[in-house]
């Protein structure tokens, strides 16, 4: 450490010129306000009107929806239970 301290003792930091000091002392009125970008607006429109029918397709003007309801066994950690199960499809009317 002793060797390197001899070289660092005489070193001085470079000073800034007078022009830089004047530029930093400018009044805040000269600085333009920061530009704010408006938030991006995205228009989200659904592809179809949700009505609870899935899959969505047009089955025809005279289509009828047929549904079959049955009871099925489900195996759960608490034991086997019987639950209602319904399956639906479209048919021509």
N, C-alpha and C positions, 0 to 999 in steps of 0.2 A: 504494500500500500504506500509505503514511503516514497518509492520511486515514481509512482504515477501522480502523487499529490503535488510534486514540484511543477509538473506541466499544467495542471489544472488551476493552480493558484493565480497565475497571471492572466488567465483567459477571462474575457468579458463578453457578455451577451451582446449581440448586435442591436443597435438602437434603431428605432423606426424614424423615418423622415418626418418633417413638419407637414408635408402634404397628406400623409396618412392620418395624422392626428386631426387635421381639420376635417377630413372626410368622415371620421368617426364622430365628430362633434356636431354633425348636421342635425337640424331640428326634426322632430318626428312628423312634422307636417309635410316634409318633402318625400317621405316614404309612402308609396301607394299601398292601400290596404290589400291584404292577401285575397286572392280570388277564390271564391268557393264555388265548387261545381254543384249544380242541382242534382238531387238524387235520381238515379236511373229509374225510369218508370217502365214496368213490364205489364202488358195487358194479358191477363190470364182469362181465357174463355174455355169452358168445358166443351169437349167434342160432342157431347150429347147431354140431354137433360136427365140427371140421375133419377130413376123411378124405382130402384130396388130390383130390377130384372137383370140378371146376368146369366149367360153372355148376352150382350146387346146386339141384336140384329133385327131386321124387319121380316117377320115370318109370312107376311101377306095380309090382305085385307080381311080374309075370312078365317084366320087362324084361331085355334082354341088352345088354351094352356091346360094340359093334363097333369095332375099331380097324384102321386102315390105315396101314402103314408104308412109306415110299418114301424115295428119296434125291433131294435137290434141290440145285441149284447156288446158292451164295451168293457174291456179289461182295464181296470184302474188299480193303482197301488192299494187303495182301501178295499178292493174286492170287485167282483163282477157286478155290473149294474145294467139295467135295461132302460134304454132311452129311445124316444121317438126319432125317427129319421124320415125325411121327406125328400123325394126326388121329383122334379118337374121337367116337362118337355112340351114343345109345341107340336100340334098336329093340324092338318087342314080341317076346316069346319065344314 
